[in-house]
């Protein structure tokens, strides 16, 4: 999960200009922590929900979990009761 979210996003969605504004330092590990602590948009560096959804989807693939797993962690703001 060391891949940077910006690198992945830019490769997958090269025509999406919002991707250029993503935090270039945040890895998918950082993003997972952000999901669990309610700092998703701060970590991403943008406030775009479509970008968030795409990152959630890819994070769920990395984790080998359904999308709902990542989404539920985000809604709960913690890993408690999810893991």
Secondary structure, DSSP 8 states (H G I E B T S, - for coil): --SBHHHHHHHH-TT-GGGGGS-SS-BHHHHHHHHHHT-HHHHHTS--HHHHHHHHHHHHHHHTS-HHHHHHHHHHTSSTTT-
